[in-house]
Amino acid sequence: VTTEDIEGWKGTVKGPGKIVAVMLADKYPVELRTQAALALVDMERTDRDGTADLQSALQRLDEEERHEVIRGMTPGLETLMKADGKTDSGATPRQIRAKDAAFLLIPYAPADVKVKLTTDVVQWYVADFNGRSLAGNYSAEQVVRALGSPAARELVTGLKSRLPPQALVKMAQLIGQIADPDARAQAGKRIIAIEQEMNSAEFLAWIKTNLQTQAASQNVKLTDAQVSKAATKNRDAFLNDGAIPAMKWLADDADVKKRLLTLASTPASGDAGTQRRVTALQALEGKVGKTDLQPILAMALDQSTPVQVRDYAFDRVGDIRAPEALP
């Protein structure tokens, strides 16, 4: 059996079975068996699930052989996961198959390779979390919850201000629920920096550029005033639907809680400003204690504060359950 045979078998009716046979046969060199294992992932078939064949075959190997094959496969899987090409879903079928296969290999891999594959799989999602989070047989959430704290730690590097708001919130949720305390602390610092970056002139300029590019592609002419108004509305959405709700999952961190209290208590103009304060108070649910009572109570009792803000401030006072609030 040669390399050319394996490549040819990827497209024949009985080929997958022959490829599996090569992978299982110890009479062949490990390099050829590794190539056979990668071929199961790489082959484009509608009648056969190569990753399922791979997993089944690995279970039939003894541990030493299994570790050897997986170790040999890892560089090839990394190459397939980064293969050129992109679709509307954010990745090509080949990339998605390689990601799924890498995830399936992790329980069977030797310790050092397990760490490497965990990083590879999570960073694959991080590269385009919004486009890839639901790609393949396993979603980003399924993968991170299955792999635990090491996987959640990798997500911290993917927290960025220019992520779609829903993606930022989901990543923060997974970090807050699964990551170790050190990773959560890092994420807390990062989310505060992101919120402040969103308030910067540079971030607003980036949104304006995107709006102008989109308008030009649709042959729509916008005035400077229209661009500015739309950019401000978009920036408010990044904050009120992204950064601040994301803080909810990291508000056990003292600095994050402090920032939410500041956002909630700082007067802000317009509906978006009021919503920002409300969202900050919503994010503090279950995170406040007696030391936070006075600033929250001051918000609740201040008749100049918008009624929506006062409403949620009273909710947080209720959370604290402090008799000192009653007078």
N, C-alpha and C positions, 0 to 999 in steps of 0.2 A: 504494500500500500504506500502511495506517495502523497505528497502535498496536493498534487494536481488531481488525484483521485478524490480526495476529500472535497476540494472545491467543486468538482463536477457532480458529486453526489448531492450537493445542496439543492440541486434542481430536479432530481429524479424521484420517481415514485417510491422506490425502496431505499433511496439514499439515506434518509434520516436514521433508519435502522442500522445501516452499515456504519454510519458515523458513530453511533452509540457503541457498536461492537468494537470499533477501534479504540474508543475512549476507555472501554472496560478491559481490554486485553493487555496484560502486563508484558506480552512478548514484544510490544512496540515501544520505541523510545518515548520518554515522557514528553519531549517536544512535539511529537506527532499526536500523542493523546491530548495534549493541551490544545493543539490546533483543532482537533476534532471537537473538543468541548466548546471552543469559541465559534466554530462553524454552526453549531446548534443555535447559538444566539444570533449569528449574523444572517442566517438564511431567511429569505423572504418567502414565507409560505402562508397560504390561507387554510390549508388542510392539516397543518401540524403546528403544535405549540412547542417550539424548540426549547424555550426556557423550562417548560414542564418536563420535557425529555431529559434535559440536563440535570434538573433536581432529582429526578427518579434514578438516573444513572449514578449520580454522586452517592446516593444512599446505599448503592450496591458495592461501593468500594470500601476497603478497610481504611481506618483513620489516616494512616501514614500516606497511602496513595492519594486519598482525598485531599489532604493538605498539600501534597506535591502538585496535584493538578490545579487546585485553586490558586496557589502561589504563582504558578506559571501563567494562569489566565489573567491575573490582575492587570498587568500592563496593557494587554489586548483589550480588556473591557474598558479601561480608561480611555483608550484610543477611540473605541466605538462610541462611548458616551459623548465624546467631543467631536465626533465626525461632522464634517461640513454639512450645511443645509439647515433650513428652518421652515416650518409650516405655520399655518394660522394658530395651531395649538401650542406653538412655542418650541417644538422639537420634532425631529424626524422619527419615523417608526423605528429605524435602526437604533437611534439614540435611546428611545424609550425602552426597547427590548434589552439593551445593554444595562440600563439603569435597573430594570426589574430583575435581571439576572444577578447583578451585583448585590442587590438587596437579598435575594434568595440564598446567595452563597454565604452571607455573613454568619449565620448560625453554625455552619460547617467549617469555617475558616480557622486557621491557627491564630493565636492571640494578636500578633503584630499585624497580620493581614486583615483581621477583623477591624482593627482601628483604622487602617488605611481605607478599606471599603466603606466604612461608616462615613468617613470624611468625604470620600468621592461621591457617594450617593446624595448626601445632604447638600453638598456644594453644587451638585447638578441642579437641584431644586432652587438653591439660592441664586444661581446665575440668571434665572427668570422666574421668580416665584409665582408671579401672577399668571404667566403663560403655562407653567409646567406643574403647578401644584396638584392638578387632577389627572395628569398624564399617566397612561399605562394602567397596569393592574393594581397598582398601589399608589394611593395619594400621598402627598407630603405629610399630611397629618397621621395617616396610618403608619408610615415609615418612622416618623419621629417618635410616636407613642410606642411602637414596637422596640425601637433601639434605645429609648430612654435618654438619660441625662447627657451622655456623650454626643448624641445627635442634636439635642436641643441646644447644647453649647455652640455647635457649628452655626446655628441659625443667627447667633448674635452678630456675626460678621456680615449678615445680609440685611440688617436693619439700616435702611437708607431713606432719606427724606423724599426721594423721587419715586418711591414705590407707590402703586395705587393704594388708597387708604385701607381697603378691605384686606389687602395682602399684609400690610404693616400690622394691622390689628391681629390677624391670625398668627403671624410669627411671634408677636409679643405674648399672645395667649399660650402658645406652646412652650415658649421659654419660661413664662411665669409658672406654668403648671408642672413642668417636667425638669427643667434645668437645675443644676446644683446652685447653692447660694452664691458662690463666687460669680458664676455666669449670669445669674439674675442681677447681681450688683453691677456688672459690666453693662448689661442691657439697660438697666435703669439710667446709668450715666449717658448711654447712647441715645435713649429716647428723649431725654431732656435736651440734649444737643440738637436732635432732629427738630423738636418743637421750636427751639430758638432759631434754627436755620430757616424754618418755614416762614418766620416773621422777618427775614432779612430782605433787603432790596435785591440781592442776587437771585434769591428764589423766585421772587415776583417777576424779575426780568426773564428767568427761564420759562415761566408759565406764559408770559407775553410772547416770547419767541415761538413757542409751540402753537399758540393760538394763531399767530400770523402765518406760520407755515401751513397749518391745517386750512385756514381760510384761503390761502393762495392755491392750494391743491384743489380746492372746490370752486375756484374762480369767484370767490366772495371778497368784496372790498369792505374793510372795517376802518372806521375812523379811530384816531388815537384814543378818544374818549370811550368808544365802545370796547376797545382792547383793554384799556385800564379797568373798566367796570367788570368785564368778564374775568380778567386775571385775578382781581380781588375776590370775586365770588369763588373762583377755583381754589385760590389759596385758603379761603375760609373752609372749603370742603376738605382740603388736606388736613387742616387742623381739627375741625369739629368731627369729622368722620374717620380720621386716621390717627394722628399723633396723640390726641387727648384720650380717646377711647383705648388706645394701646397702653397708655399709662395705667389704666385700671388694673392690668394684669401684673404690673410691676410696682404697685403702690405700697407694698410691704416695705420697700426701700424708703428710708427716711427722707432722702433728697427728692424722690419722686412725689411722695406725699406732700412735702413742703411746696413743691412747684404747683401741684394741683390746688392747694389751698390759696396760693398766690393768684393763680388764674381765676379761681372762683371769687375771690374778694376784690379783684381789681375792676373798677368800673370800665365798661367798654361800650362803644356806641353801636347803634343799629341792632337789627334782629340777629345778625351773625355774632355780634359781641355778646348779646344776652345768651345766645345758644352756647357760646364758648364757656360761659360761667356755669350754665346748667350742666353741660357735659362734664366739666371738671367735678362738680358736686356728685353727679351720677357715678363717676369713676372712683369716688372716695367711699362708696358704699361698703360697709364692713371694715374699713381701714382706719377709722378715726377713733380716738380715745379721749380721756378726760383732759389731757394737755391741749387738745384741739378745740375744747368747748367754747372758750370765749370768742375767738375770731368767727366761728361758725354762728354762734348765738348773736353776735353783733350783726352779721349779714341778715339773719332771719328777722331781727327786730327793727332793722333800718327801713323806715317807710319809703325812703328814696330809692331803695333797691327794687328792680323789676320783680313783679309778683311771682314769675316763674322761678327766679333765682331764690326768692324767699321760701317758696314751697319746698324746694329740694334742700335748702339749708335747714328747715325745720325737720325734714326727714333724717338728716345727719345728726341733728341734736337728739332725735329719738333713738338713733343707733347707739349713742353714747350712754344713754340711760343714767345720766347723772342727776341726783336730787338737787344739786347746786343750780340746775337750770330752772327749777320750778318757780322761784320767786320772780 
